[in-house]
Amino acid sequence: MHSNKAPCIEAAWQKHHRELRLFLIKHCSDQDMADDVLQHAYAQALLNRSTFCQLASPKAWLFKVVKHQLIDRQRRDGRLVFGEVPEPPASENTNTAPVDSLASCIARALPHCNAEDQDILRHCDIEGVRQADYARQNGLSLPATKARLRRARQRLRKRLIAQCGIVFDEQGQLCCHLAQDE
């Protein structure tokens, strides 16, 4: 397995592993879950080694991965209250991960989506409303809500690619984007 490792990943991991683990344990109070999330983050770094090694802030990228993995696990377990997981500590590097700097582009693109897409994206993806709750509040079945959200995300993704010059890596992860004005 050592042949799959990249020196840049190992260096970042050695430098930030302890801080990542402490962050996770503080916010989930479950050492096993924290270790599982860390393992996932390390695997993601390996899967994205070509772009990871070129990141201006590997720490920000790692924290973003562990935060989202923790949120996903807590949502699955029904334990997440939206906003419960705080932002990771600020990086000492002023360069941000591509996904972090995309927020302004999403804010500019969302008003150009149709009203139905805006509503479901705002509620489920931005405000963190559970899909089952959204379905119930809007008189929809859960499968219909999931399909509607998937289609809305696909349309938003196309808009963001065109509007922000987004580039995805081989795994479909956001690599970078050009902050273009409309």
FIDRENRO-395964 format. One line per 10 residues: their letters; for each residue x, y, z of N, C-alpha, C, O. Coordinates in Angstrom, 2 decimals. Atoms other than C-alpha are relative to their C-alpha. Layout:
BEGIN
A	X:Y:Z:X:Y:Z:X:Y:Z:X:Y:Z; ...
This chain:
BEGIN
MHSNKAPCIE	0.82:-1.20:0.00:0.00:0.00:0.00:0.86:1.26:0.00:0.39:2.32:-0.42; -0.87:-1.17:-0.06:2.95:2.34:0.52:0.28:0.58:-1.37:0.58:1.77:-1.48; -0.26:-0.51:1.34:3.41:2.63:-3.25:-1.09:0.98:-0.45:-0.85:1.79:-1.35; 1.09:-0.90:0.36:0.05:4.46:-3.45:0.12:1.36:0.68:-0.57:2.30:0.30; -0.11:-1.24:-0.77:1.15:7.17:-1.03:0.83:1.03:-0.76:1.72:0.68:-1.54; -0.75:-1.10:0.59:2.42:10.53:-2.16:0.65:0.77:1.15:0.03:0.97:2.19; -0.69:-0.73:-1.08:5.01:12.46:-0.11:-0.77:1.23:0.47:-0.76:1.54:1.66; 0.74:-1.20:-0.40:2.83:15.59:-0.14:-1.17:-0.36:0.93:-1.49:0.39:1.85; 1.12:0.43:-0.85:-0.09:13.65:1.39:0.54:-0.40:1.37:-0.03:-0.04:2.40; -0.60:0.43:-1.28:2.13:12.07:4.03:0.42:1.20:0.84:0.19:1.23:2.05
AAWQKHHREL	-0.45:-1.19:-0.73:3.60:15.46:4.97:-1.21:0.75:0.58:-1.19:1.15:1.75; 1.19:-0.70:-0.47:0.16:17.10:5.22:-0.67:-0.80:1.11:-1.12:-0.24:2.11; 0.65:0.85:-0.99:-1.21:14.13:7.15:0.74:0.07:1.33:0.12:0.20:2.38; -0.80:-0.08:-1.23:1.65:14.19:9.67:-0.19:1.35:0.69:-0.24:1.43:1.91; 0.11:-1.35:-0.54:1.25:17.93:10.11:-1.38:0.28:0.61:-1.47:0.99:1.61; 1.35:-0.38:-0.40:-2.56:18.03:10.53:-0.84:-1.10:0.63:-1.93:-0.83:1.13; 0.78:1.14:-0.50:-3.71:14.56:11.65:-0.50:0.20:1.43:-1.68:-0.01:1.71; 0.38:-0.17:-1.41:-3.72:15.33:15.37:-1.09:1.07:0.16:-2.07:0.87:0.87; 0.98:-1.09:-0.08:-5.61:18.62:14.94:-1.36:-0.43:-0.58:-2.41:-0.10:-0.04; 1.23:0.52:0.60:-8.16:16.92:12.65:-0.72:-0.92:0.98:-1.94:-0.83:1.15
RLFLIKHCSD	0.60:0.97:-0.93:-8.73:14.14:15.19:-0.61:0.71:1.21:-1.72:0.38:1.64; 0.53:-0.75:-1.14:-9.15:16.56:18.08:-1.27:0.76:-0.37:-2.22:0.81:0.41; 1.19:-0.69:0.49:-11.63:18.60:16.04:-1.18:-0.96:-0.07:-2.28:-0.64:0.39; 1.08:0.98:0.15:-13.67:15.48:15.26:-0.49:-0.51:1.35:-1.70:-0.59:1.57; 0.40:0.52:-1.32:-13.65:14.11:18.81:-0.78:1.06:0.76:-1.76:0.75:1.44; 0.71:-1.09:-0.68:-14.71:17.50:20.14:-1.44:0.13:-0.49:-2.34:0.42:0.29; 1.31:-0.25:0.57:-17.68:17.65:17.77:-0.87:-1.23:-0.18:-2.04:-1.11:-0.54; 0.88:1.18:0.10:-18.87:14.06:17.74:0.07:-0.86:1.26:-0.75:-1.76:1.43; -0.14:0.73:-1.26:-17.70:12.72:21.13:0.04:-1.52:-0.20:-0.39:-2.27:0.67; -0.05:1.41:0.32:-17.10:9.36:19.48:1.33:-0.28:-0.70:1.50:0.02:-1.88
QDMADDVLQH	-1.33:0.22:0.54:-13.49:8.28:18.98:-0.01:-0.95:-1.20:0.75:-0.77:-2.14; 0.08:0.92:1.13:-14.44:5.39:16.69:-0.49:0.72:-1.26:0.06:0.53:-2.35; 0.50:-0.76:1.15:-16.47:7.70:14.43:1.09:0.95:-0.50:1.29:1.09:-1.70; -1.07:-0.93:0.38:-13.62:10.23:14.48:1.07:-0.73:-0.81:1.53:-0.22:-1.83; -1.01:0.77:0.73:-11.16:7.55:13.39:-0.50:-0.45:-1.37:0.26:-0.46:-2.34; 0.58:0.38:1.31:-13.51:6.34:10.63:0.00:1.19:-0.96:0.34:1.05:-2.13; 0.03:-1.19:0.84:-13.92:9.88:9.34:1.42:0.36:-0.45:1.63:0.75:-1.60; -1.40:-0.28:0.37:-10.14:10.40:9.42:0.47:-0.97:-1.09:1.16:-0.57:-2.03; -0.39:1.00:1.00:-9.64:7.19:7.48:-0.60:0.37:-1.36:0.07:0.26:-2.39; 0.65:-0.44:1.24:-12.13:8.43:4.88:0.75:1.19:-0.60:0.98:1.23:-1.81
AYAQALLNRS	-0.70:-1.19:0.49:-10.32:11.78:4.61:1.35:-0.37:-0.61:1.73:0.16:-1.66; -1.29:0.44:0.53:-6.98:10.06:4.11:-0.19:-0.70:-1.34:0.57:-0.48:-2.28; 0.28:0.70:1.26:-8.48:7.81:1.42:-0.36:1.01:-1.09:0.06:0.85:-2.24; 0.35:-1.02:0.98:-9.96:10.87:-0.31:1.24:0.75:-0.49:1.36:1.06:-1.68; -1.24:-0.66:0.40:-6.56:12.55:-0.29:0.77:-0.88:-0.98:1.30:-0.40:-1.98; -0.69:0.92:0.92:-5.05:9.45:-1.90:-0.70:-0.06:-1.35:-0.04:-0.07:-2.39; 0.75:0.05:1.26:-7.82:9.28:-4.49:0.19:1.26:-0.83:0.14:1.23:-2.06; -0.15:-1.29:0.67:-7.27:12.94:-5.32:1.44:0.49:0.03:1.70:1.69:0.02; -1.42:-0.37:-0.20:-3.47:12.86:-5.06:0.51:1.02:-1.01:1.29:1.90:-0.65; -0.54:-0.92:1.00:-2.85:14.71:-8.33:-0.39:1.45:0.30:0.42:2.36:0.12
TFCQLASPKA	0.40:-1.37:-0.33:-4.87:17.74:-7.25:0.39:0.36:1.44:0.70:1.52:1.72; -0.34:-0.27:-1.39:-4.16:17.39:-3.52:1.41:0.57:0.10:1.66:1.51:0.86; -1.40:-0.42:-0.09:-0.44:17.81:-4.08:0.23:1.40:-0.56:1.31:1.97:-0.40; -0.13:-1.35:0.54:-1.07:21.12:-5.84:-0.82:1.02:0.79:-0.85:2.20:0.43; 0.82:-0.91:-0.80:-3.36:22.62:-3.18:0.85:1.03:0.71:1.94:0.73:1.18; -0.67:-1.05:-0.75:-2.35:25.91:-1.65:-0.16:-0.24:1.49:0.72:0.12:2.28; 0.26:0.24:-1.41:-3.90:24.82:1.66:-0.55:-1.42:0.22:-1.76:-1.61:0.29; 0.46:1.37:-0.27:-4.02:21.04:2.25:-0.80:-0.08:1.31:-1.72:-0.90:1.42; 0.71:0.00:-1.28:-5.18:21.78:5.81:-1.47:0.35:-0.20:-2.35:-0.33:0.33; 1.39:-0.41:0.26:-8.31:23.58:4.59:-0.75:-1.11:-0.72:-1.91:-1.37:-0.40
WLFKVVKHQL	0.64:1.08:0.75:-9.07:20.75:2.16:-0.32:-1.17:0.94:-1.43:-1.71:0.89; 0.22:1.11:-0.93:-8.66:18.08:4.87:-1.12:0.33:0.98:-1.98:-0.52:1.26; 1.06:-0.38:-0.93:-10.84:20.00:7.31:-1.36:0.01:-0.69:-2.36:-0.39:-0.10; 1.27:-0.01:0.74:-13.51:20.46:4.64:-0.51:-1.43:-0.18:-1.70:-1.69:0.00; 0.40:1.41:0.20:-13.54:16.71:3.92:-0.51:-0.60:1.31:-1.55:-1.25:1.32; 0.45:0.60:-1.27:-13.77:15.71:7.60:-1.29:0.64:0.49:-2.15:-0.04:1.05; 1.23:-0.67:-0.43:-16.44:18.31:8.33:-1.20:-0.56:-0.76:-2.23:-0.89:-0.16; 1.13:0.50:0.80:-18.65:17.15:5.44:-0.28:-1.48:0.28:-1.44:-1.89:0.30; 0.20:1.41:-0.33:-18.11:13.47:6.27:-0.70:-0.12:1.36:-1.59:-0.95:1.52; 0.64:0.01:-1.31:-19.05:14.15:9.90:-1.47:0.40:-0.11:-2.34:-0.24:0.49
IDRQRRDGRL	1.39:-0.44:0.19:-22.19:16.03:8.85:-0.81:-1.11:-0.66:-1.92:-1.40:-0.22; 0.71:1.09:0.68:-23.16:13.22:6.46:-0.31:-1.14:0.95:-1.43:-1.66:0.95; 0.22:1.10:-0.95:-22.73:10.58:9.17:-1.04:0.37:1.05:-1.89:-0.44:1.40; 0.96:-0.42:-1.01:-24.67:12.59:11.72:-1.39:0.14:-0.58:-2.37:-0.16:0.10; 1.32:-0.07:0.66:-27.49:13.24:9.25:-0.57:-1.40:-0.16:-1.74:-1.64:0.12; 0.45:1.38:0.18:-27.67:9.53:8.45:-0.51:-0.59:1.31:-1.50:-1.32:1.34; 0.38:0.53:-1.31:-27.86:8.75:12.15:-1.12:0.81:0.65:-1.60:0.46:1.73; 1.06:-0.84:-0.55:-30.47:11.48:12.70:0.43:0.82:1.19:-0.41:1.21:2.01; -0.50:-0.72:-1.17:-28.24:13.28:15.18:0.42:1.44:-0.29:0.84:2.15:0.62; -0.49:-1.33:0.33:-27.43:16.48:13.32:-1.11:1.04:0.09:-2.18:0.89:-0.49
VFGEVPEPPA	0.84:-1.19:0.01:-29.10:19.74:14.14:0.77:0.98:-0.86:1.93:1.26:-0.57; -0.73:-0.83:0.95:-28.23:22.07:11.26:0.77:1.09:0.71:0.26:1.77:1.60; -0.85:-1.02:-0.58:-25.37:24.34:12.13:0.74:-0.47:1.24:1.50:0.28:1.84; -0.61:0.52:-1.21:-24.25:22.09:14.97:1.51:-0.15:-0.13:2.24:0.06:0.84; -1.44:0.18:0.20:-20.82:21.40:13.45:0.56:1.35:-0.44:0.23:1.84:-1.52; -0.53:-1.32:0.34:-18.88:24.66:13.50:1.04:-0.10:-1.10:1.49:-1.18:-1.48; -1.04:-0.04:1.02:-16.43:25.76:10.88:1.31:-0.47:0.62:1.57:-0.20:1.79; -1.32:0.38:-0.49:-12.97:24.21:11.20:0.82:1.25:0.27:0.48:2.33:-0.20; -0.82:-1.17:-0.29:-10.25:26.48:12.53:0.53:0.62:-1.29:0.80:-0.08:-2.26; -0.49:-0.69:1.19:-9.09:29.10:10.06:1.43:-0.42:-0.30:2.24:-0.61:0.61
SENTNTAPVD	-1.34:0.38:0.43:-6.05:28.17:8.08:0.92:1.21:0.10:0.50:2.35:-0.05; -0.97:-1.08:-0.04:-2.91:30.18:8.48:0.29:0.51:-1.41:0.86:1.59:-1.57; -0.22:-0.38:1.38:-2.80:30.31:4.68:-1.23:0.78:-0.49:-2.36:0.35:-0.25; 1.13:-0.81:0.45:-4.96:32.99:3.08:-0.65:-0.56:-1.26:-1.75:-0.15:-1.60; 0.62:0.62:1.17:-5.58:30.88:-0.04:-1.04:-0.99:0.46:-0.81:-1.74:1.41; 1.07:0.89:-0.40:-8.84:29.00:0.17:-0.13:-1.15:-0.97:0.30:-1.07:-2.12; 0.27:1.14:0.86:-9.84:25.63:-1.19:-1.01:0.45:-1.05:-1.81:1.35:-0.79; 0.91:-0.42:1.06:-11.74:25.89:-4.49:-1.46:0.00:0.42:-2.20:0.92:0.06; 1.41:0.07:-0.38:-15.04:24.82:-2.95:-0.36:1.15:0.95:-1.50:1.62:0.92; 0.27:-1.10:-0.91:-14.73:27.53:-0.26:-0.26:1.30:-0.75:-1.13:2.08:-0.37
SLASCIARAL	0.14:-1.26:0.73:-14.37:30.33:-2.79:-1.15:-0.04:-1.00:-1.39:0.95:-1.70; 1.11:0.15:0.94:-17.34:29.03:-4.80:-1.31:0.57:0.54:-2.26:0.74:-0.22; 1.25:-0.46:-0.62:-19.96:30.36:-2.36:-0.57:1.23:-0.71:-1.78:1.30:-0.91; 0.53:-1.21:0.65:-20.22:33.75:-4.08:-0.56:-0.33:-1.38:-1.53:0.29:-1.82; 0.52:0.39:1.31:-20.71:32.07:-7.46:-1.35:-0.69:0.15:-2.25:-0.47:-0.66; 1.30:0.65:-0.25:-23.51:29.91:-6.05:-1.06:1.05:0.30:-2.18:0.97:-0.20; 0.95:-1.08:-0.33:-25.15:33.02:-4.62:-0.42:0.77:-1.25:-1.57:1.21:-1.35; 0.33:-0.69:1.25:-24.98:34.64:-8.08:-0.80:-0.89:-0.95:-1.63:-0.40:-1.71; 0.65:0.93:0.95:-26.19:31.52:-9.93:-1.40:-0.39:0.45:-2.29:-0.56:-0.39; 1.29:0.48:-0.51:-29.10:30.51:-7.69:-1.20:0.82:-0.49:-2.22:0.23:-0.84
PHCNAEDQDI	1.15:-0.77:0.49:-31.37:33.42:-8.69:-0.37:-0.27:-1.46:-1.49:0.03:-1.89; 0.27:0.30:1.40:-31.08:32.28:-12.32:-0.65:-1.37:-0.18:-1.04:-1.73:-1.30; 0.67:1.30:0.05:-32.52:28.85:-11.48:-1.51:0.22:0.05:-1.97:1.26:0.52; 1.46:-0.16:-0.08:-36.24:28.24:-11.83:-0.42:-0.04:1.48:0.33:-0.52:2.33; 0.47:-0.15:-1.39:-38.32:28.84:-8.68:-0.02:-1.32:0.75:0.34:-1.38:1.92; 0.05:1.32:-0.64:-38.81:25.12:-7.96:1.40:-0.46:0.41:1.59:-0.97:1.51; -1.38:0.37:-0.30:-35.04:24.48:-8.15:0.55:0.86:1.14:1.19:0.34:2.05; -0.47:-0.90:-1.06:-34.27:27.53:-6.01:-0.52:-0.44:1.36:0.22:-0.49:2.34; 0.63:0.37:-1.26:-36.71:26.39:-3.34:0.63:-1.26:0.60:1.00:-1.27:1.77; -0.51:1.26:-0.55:-35.46:22.82:-2.99:1.49:0.10:0.32:1.94:-0.44:1.33
LRHCDIEGVR	-1.44:-0.17:-0.27:-31.77:23.78:-3.24:0.23:0.84:1.25:1.07:0.52:2.09; -0.16:-0.87:-1.17:-32.15:26.57:-0.70:-0.35:-0.75:1.29:0.39:-0.69:2.28; 0.42:0.70:-1.21:-34.06:24.41:1.78:0.90:-1.19:0.33:1.40:-1.29:1.46; -0.72:1.24:-0.30:-32.22:21.08:1.45:1.51:0.16:0.05:2.16:-0.41:0.93; -1.46:-0.09:0.06:-28.68:22.11:0.52:0.58:1.17:0.79:1.67:1.05:1.35; -0.55:-1.17:-0.68:-28.25:25.55:2.04:-0.46:0.06:1.46:0.35:0.29:2.36; 0.53:-0.09:-1.36:-30.54:25.49:5.09:0.08:-1.33:0.74:-0.10:-1.37:1.96; -0.16:1.30:-0.65:-30.04:21.77:5.77:-1.28:-0.71:0.39:-1.26:-1.59:1.24; 1.27:0.69:-0.28:-33.71:20.73:5.82:0.12:-1.44:-0.52:0.58:-1.66:-1.64; -0.04:1.40:0.42:-33.95:16.93:5.69:-0.96:-0.20:-1.16:-2.03:0.41:-1.22
QADYARQNGL	0.83:0.24:1.18:-35.34:15.63:2.41:-1.38:-0.52:0.39:-2.37:-0.15:-0.22; 1.30:0.54:-0.44:-38.08:13.72:4.25:-0.89:1.13:0.53:-2.09:1.14:0.27; 0.77:-1.14:-0.51:-39.15:16.93:6.01:-0.46:0.90:-1.14:-1.59:1.38:-1.14; 0.37:-0.82:1.15:-39.10:18.87:2.75:-1.16:-0.65:-0.76:-2.11:0.02:-1.17; 1.05:0.74:0.71:-41.22:16.17:1.10:-1.34:0.18:0.71:-2.35:0.49:0.08; 1.22:-0.11:-0.79:-43.78:16.27:3.91:-0.56:1.43:-0.07:-1.77:1.62:-0.23; 0.44:-1.40:0.02:-43.92:20.10:3.95:-0.57:0.42:-1.35:-1.38:1.35:-1.43; 0.41:-0.40:1.34:-44.46:20.24:0.19:-0.93:-1.01:-0.67:-1.18:-0.92:-1.87; 0.94:0.97:0.53:-46.84:17.30:-0.24:0.58:-0.91:-1.06:-0.11:-1.30:-2.00; -0.68:0.85:0.96:-44.31:15.20:-2.12:0.38:-1.33:0.65:0.47:-1.42:1.87
SLPATKARLR	-0.54:1.25:-0.53:-43.16:11.62:-1.76:1.51:0.19:0.15:2.10:1.06:-0.49; -1.44:-0.09:-0.17:-39.59:11.09:-0.60:0.73:-0.31:-1.31:1.67:0.41:-1.65; -0.69:0.24:1.29:-38.56:9.50:-3.95:-0.14:1.18:-0.97:0.81:1.51:-1.69; 0.19:-1.16:0.88:-40.05:12.48:-5.82:0.91:1.15:0.44:1.47:1.85:-0.39; -0.86:-1.06:-0.53:-38.16:14.88:-3.56:1.45:-0.27:-0.36:2.17:0.63:-0.80; -1.38:0.35:0.33:-34.89:13.01:-4.06:0.28:0.23:-1.48:1.32:0.76:-1.84; -0.17:-0.18:1.44:-35.37:13.02:-7.85:0.02:1.49:-0.35:0.85:1.93:-1.15; 0.07:-1.43:0.27:-36.33:16.71:-7.87:1.30:0.69:0.43:1.82:1.54:-0.29; -1.25:-0.59:-0.50:-33.27:17.62:-5.76:1.17:-0.38:-0.91:2.02:0.46:-1.21; -1.08:0.44:0.89:-30.97:15.55:-7.98:-0.02:0.79:-1.31:1.03:1.24:-1.77
RARQRLRKRL	0.10:-0.76:1.25:-32.27:17.26:-11.13:0.36:1.47:0.22:1.02:2.08:-0.62; -0.33:-1.40:-0.31:-32.01:20.71:-9.49:1.51:0.17:0.16:2.08:1.15:-0.32; -1.45:-0.05:-0.17:-28.41:19.98:-8.50:0.71:-0.11:-1.35:1.70:0.57:-1.59; -0.60:0.15:1.33:-27.61:18.85:-12.05:-0.11:1.30:-0.79:0.85:1.71:-1.45; 0.17:-1.27:0.73:-29.04:22.05:-13.51:0.88:1.10:0.61:1.47:1.90:-0.12; -0.87:-0.99:-0.65:-27.20:24.18:-10.93:1.46:-0.27:-0.37:2.22:0.66:-0.63; -1.38:0.36:0.36:-23.98:22.30:-11.68:0.33:0.51:-1.40:1.40:1.10:-1.61; -0.24:-0.48:1.37:-24.32:23.08:-15.42:0.14:1.52:-0.01:0.99:2.07:-0.70; -0.07:-1.46:-0.06:-24.96:26.73:-14.59:1.33:0.45:0.61:1.93:1.41:0.13; -1.26:-0.36:-0.64:-21.92:26.87:-12.29:1.20:-0.25:-0.91:2.16:0.52:-0.90
IAQCGIVFDE	-1.09:0.29:0.94:-19.69:25.25:-14.91:0.11:1.13:-1.01:1.20:1.62:-1.30; 0.00:-1.07:1.00:-20.72:27.87:-17.44:0.34:1.35:0.62:1.12:2.12:0.07; -0.13:-1.33:-0.60:-20.84:30.83:-15.07:1.33:0.19:0.72:1.88:1.29:0.69; -1.21:-0.15:-0.83:-17.78:30.13:-12.89:1.22:-0.70:-0.57:2.30:-0.63:0.02; -1.15:0.69:0.57:-15.56:28.08:-15.16:0.50:-1.13:0.88:1.70:-1.34:0.99; -0.37:1.08:-0.90:-15.61:25.13:-12.76:0.68:-1.13:-0.76:0.30:-1.46:-1.89; -0.70:1.16:0.55:-13.23:22.25:-13.45:-0.08:-1.10:1.04:0.20:-0.87:2.21; 0.07:1.15:-0.89:-13.76:18.79:-11.95:1.15:-0.95:-0.31:1.59:-1.05:-1.45; -1.05:0.99:0.21:-11.08:16.14:-11.44:-0.61:-1.32:-0.48:-1.81:-1.41:-0.74; 0.42:1.30:0.52:-11.26:12.49:-12.54:-1.10:-0.64:0.85:-1.91:-1.41:0.32
QGQLCCHLAQ	1.00:0.57:-0.89:-13.42:11.57:-9.51:-1.27:0.84:0.09:-2.17:0.52:0.86; 1.17:-0.86:-0.04:-15.92:14.34:-10.15:0.04:1.02:1.12:-0.96:1.70:1.38; -0.15:-0.96:-1.09:-14.60:16.45:-7.26:0.39:1.35:-0.57:1.10:1.42:-1.58; -0.36:-1.34:0.42:-14.30:20.21:-7.61:1.50:0.19:0.11:2.08:-0.03:1.17; -1.46:-0.21:0.02:-10.74:20.99:-8.60:0.30:1.49:0.14:1.04:1.91:1.02; -0.28:-1.43:0.00:-10.75:24.67:-9.33:-1.06:0.71:-0.83:-1.88:0.08:-1.51; 0.92:-0.77:0.82:-12.71:27.47:-10.92:0.56:1.40:-0.20:1.40:1.88:0.56; -0.36:-1.37:0.30:-12.28:30.86:-12.45:-1.13:0.87:0.52:-2.28:0.64:0.15; 1.04:-0.87:-0.54:-14.16:33.56:-10.58:-0.43:0.97:-1.08:0.05:2.10:-1.15; 0.46:-0.81:1.12:-15.97:34.89:-13.62:-1.24:0.78:0.41:-2.07:0.29:1.17
DE	1.23:-0.75:-0.19:-18.55:37.62:-13.53:-0.93:-0.35:-1.14:-0.49:-0.73:-2.22; 0.99:0.35:1.00:-21.75:37.05:-15.41:-0.02:0.98:-1.12:-0.80:0.84:-2.05
